Amino acid sequence: MARHSFRSVLLGVCAALTAAAIAGCGSSGPKTIPVSGKVTIGGKPAKGCRIDFHPIDKSNQVASGQVGNDGSYKLYTGITGTPGAMAGKYKVVLVPDTGGDISYMESGSDADPELPIAKSDVIPKQYTDASTTPKEVEVTSGTKNIDIDIPSSASGAGADTNTNPDDG
């Protein structure tokens, strides 16, 4: 009987340790750096779209943010919506708003719940896919604000051949 009692206690301790480890791993989310800024297309606010930072280093997670009427955005990482982006280099992608649930990306009381839906022809096509966008940025511990200007299709998006992340 003492043997059965020891086994029960051992199994209980193992179960408690496993539960504590699982709870501890999932609650904190990835280590991120707050990132916000303004997105413009041809100098005008890129309202009604989503901005995605696709990591060049595949060990990082995608960071996304809803672009407001004034072009402002704030990034959130992963499916849990941890505020900010992980440190690293990213390809910048703009995605037309399809009206999906983006409530975790709205920045509090000043968020506009009726953001206009960007038409896909407003965003130059090369900036809508991580494999074709020439726009790159780097998030570092000192990063807070990253403004993004995308040339409009009217000004010749195809003519934007600058792929230097420092100048683009």
Sequence and secondary structure as in RCSB ss.txt:
>XXXX:A:sequence
MARHSFRSVLLGVCAALTAAAIAGCGSSGPKTIPVSGKVTIGGKPAKGCRIDFHPIDKSNQVASGQVGNDGSYKL
YTGITGTPGAMAGKYKVVLVPDTGGDISYMESGSDADPELPIAKSDVIPKQYTDASTTPKEVEVTSGTKNIDIDI
PSSASGAGADTNTNPDDG
>XXXX:A:secstr
 HHHHHHHHHHHHHHHHHHHHHHHHHHS    B  EEEEEETTEE TTEEEEEEESSTTS  EEEE  TTSEEE 
EETTTTEESB SEEEEEEEEE  S   GGGS GGG  TT     TTTS GGGGSTTT   EEEE TT  B  EEE
  GGG GGG     TTT 
